[in-house]
Amino acid sequence: MEFADCVKFANENPVAWLATVDGDQPRVRGMGMWFADETGFYFQTAAMKDLVRQLKENSKVEFAFHKPDEMAGTMLRVAGEAELLDDPEIKKRVIEDRPFLKDFGLTAESPLLVVFRVSKGEAHFWDWESNLKPKEIVKFGD
């Protein structure tokens, strides 16, 4: 398994369950990943969300993508550190790719628009057949 397999799976199954830490309490929420490529996994949210505060206090995250099938399906789990991106070009691109954000009054210049990426970490696939086998960990990033 290679990182390219992880990117492909995430893009084909972009709904993820993302976990952060809030003090000593884990917090999990469903999120639609924006996209993944060789530079990492990209997400977009809004500045007023608890998620942003949690990322600023502790950037460690874990998220899982799931593709159902007749058994338990296949899951991709990814762990790493989120980095908040304050790049005007990235923000312009997310507005172009997700025009519904304009309905919320968000623009590329809006301080409420938050984009974050996980560019370094580790990932592994899980399915019923590999359930009891050692994990094949894929490390990514520099």
C-alpha positions as a printed NumPy array, in Angstrom:
array([[  0.   ,   0.   ,   0.   ],
       [  1.209,   3.49 ,  -0.866],
       [  0.1  ,   7.001,   0.016],
       [ -1.455,   7.342,  -3.457],
       [ -3.883,   4.55 ,  -2.474],
       [ -4.908,   6.573,   0.585],
       [ -5.44 ,   9.725,  -1.499],
       [ -7.56 ,   7.84 ,  -4.037],
       [ -9.708,   6.195,  -1.343],
       [-10.268,   9.505,   0.493],
       [-11.274,  11.341,  -2.693],
       [-13.693,   8.539,  -3.611],
       [-15.17 ,   8.478,  -0.065],
       [-14.821,  12.1  ,   1.129],
       [-17.084,  12.007,   4.185],
       [-14.847,  11.587,   7.21 ],
       [-15.254,  11.325,  10.96 ],
       [-12.71 ,  13.781,  12.369],
       [-11.521,  13.616,  15.984],
       [ -9.891,  16.47 ,  17.879],
       [ -9.062,  16.996,  21.537],
       [-10.923,  19.479,  23.747],
       [ -8.977,  19.613,  26.997],
       [ -8.945,  15.974,  28.057],
       [-12.078,  15.058,  26.083],
       [-12.056,  13.673,  22.531],
       [-14.526,  15.324,  20.135],
       [-15.67 ,  13.659,  16.916],
       [-17.704,  15.111,  14.081],
       [-18.586,  14.205,  10.525],
       [-17.005,  16.401,   7.872],
       [-16.847,  16.481,   4.111],
       [-13.174,  16.522,   3.162],
       [-12.486,  19.115,   0.473],
       [ -9.824,  17.069,  -1.365],
       [ -6.659,  15.025,  -0.928],
       [ -3.52 ,  14.972,  -3.046],
       [  0.181,  14.235,  -2.65 ],
       [  0.468,  17.222,  -0.262],
       [ -2.125,  15.959,   2.209],
       [ -5.797,  15.988,   3.188],
       [ -7.633,  19.332,   3.005],
       [-10.698,  20.418,   4.971],
       [-12.641,  23.678,   5.214],
       [-14.657,  25.   ,   8.135],
       [-15.7  ,  28.282,   9.753],
       [-13.764,  30.287,  12.341],
       [-16.583,  30.368,  14.897],
       [-16.644,  26.563,  15.229],
       [-15.252,  24.824,  18.316],
       [-13.175,  22.763,  15.885],
       [-10.945,  25.754,  15.066],
       [-10.287,  26.54 ,  18.728],
       [ -9.496,  22.878,  19.366],
       [ -7.035,  22.77 ,  16.443],
       [ -5.272,  25.881,  17.748],
       [ -4.951,  24.365,  21.229],
       [ -3.899,  20.892,  20.055],
       [ -3.265,  20.254,  16.367],
       [ -3.284,  16.451,  16.662],
       [ -6.186,  14.871,  14.79 ],
       [ -7.374,  11.515,  13.577],
       [-10.017,  10.914,  10.943],
       [-11.587,   7.94 ,   9.219],
       [-13.163,   7.437,   5.808],
       [-15.541,   4.509,   5.26 ],
       [-16.695,   2.669,   2.149],
       [-19.542,   0.3  ,   3.018],
       [-20.024,  -3.118,   1.446],
       [-21.979,  -6.282,   2.248],
       [-19.745,  -7.014,   5.253],
       [-18.159,  -4.272,   7.357],
       [-16.722,  -2.298,   4.462],
       [-13.302,  -0.727,   4.204],
       [-12.024,   2.064,   6.397],
       [ -9.038,   4.367,   5.999],
       [ -7.767,   5.836,   9.265],
       [ -5.404,   8.812,   9.181],
       [ -3.578,  10.409,  12.121],
       [ -1.448,  13.534,  12.   ],
       [ -1.239,  17.207,  12.841],
       [ -3.511,  19.792,  11.28 ],
       [ -2.046,  23.029,  10.   ],
       [ -4.245,  26.069,   9.504],
       [ -3.616,  27.565,   6.051],
       [ -3.851,  31.322,   5.566],
       [ -3.176,  31.242,   1.831],
       [ -5.376,  33.533,  -0.322],
       [ -4.997,  31.259,  -3.373],
       [ -6.158,  28.203,  -1.422],
       [ -9.129,  30.164,  -0.084],
       [-10.053,  31.347,  -3.602],
       [ -9.917,  27.761,  -4.791],
       [-12.193,  26.457,  -2.023],
       [-14.78 ,  29.143,  -2.839],
       [-14.61 ,  28.141,  -6.527],
       [-14.878,  24.427,  -5.716],
       [-17.609,  24.9  ,  -3.117],
       [-19.865,  27.715,  -4.359],
       [-22.446,  26.943,  -1.627],
       [-20.061,  28.689,   0.803],
       [-21.093,  32.017,  -0.749],
       [-24.63 ,  31.357,   0.548],
       [-23.154,  31.641,   4.054],
       [-21.511,  34.963,   3.187],
       [-18.04 ,  33.457,   2.958],
       [-15.49 ,  34.831,   0.519],
       [-11.801,  34.169,  -0.018],
       [-11.111,  37.337,   1.991],
       [-13.442,  36.446,   4.848],
       [-11.713,  35.83 ,   8.193],
       [-14.482,  33.304,   8.923],
       [-13.266,  30.957,   6.17 ],
       [-10.781,  28.447,   7.602],
       [ -8.86 ,  25.863,   5.586],
       [ -6.679,  23.26 ,   7.239],
       [ -4.526,  20.432,   5.982],
       [ -2.973,  17.293,   7.39 ],
       [  0.261,  16.932,   5.433],
       [  2.279,  14.691,   7.722],
       [  1.242,  11.606,   9.6  ],
       [  0.359,   7.99 ,   9.132],
       [ -2.514,   6.05 ,   7.628],
       [ -3.758,   2.505,   7.414],
       [ -6.616,   0.598,   5.875],
       [ -8.931,  -1.704,   7.786],
       [-11.384,  -4.28 ,   6.51 ],
       [-12.907,  -7.464,   7.87 ],
       [-10.277,  -9.69 ,   6.24 ],
       [ -7.371,  -7.756,   7.762],
       [ -9.045,  -7.243,  11.132],
       [ -6.658,  -9.454,  13.125],
       [ -3.53 ,  -8.896,  11.025],
       [ -0.799,  -6.374,  11.876],
       [ -1.556,  -2.921,  10.48 ],
       [  0.232,  -1.856,   7.288],
       [  1.122,   1.71 ,   8.242],
       [  1.815,   4.259,   5.507],
       [  3.779,   7.28 ,   6.683],
       [  3.364,  10.46 ,   4.647],
       [  4.809,  13.969,   4.62 ],
       [  8.369,  15.045,   5.271]])
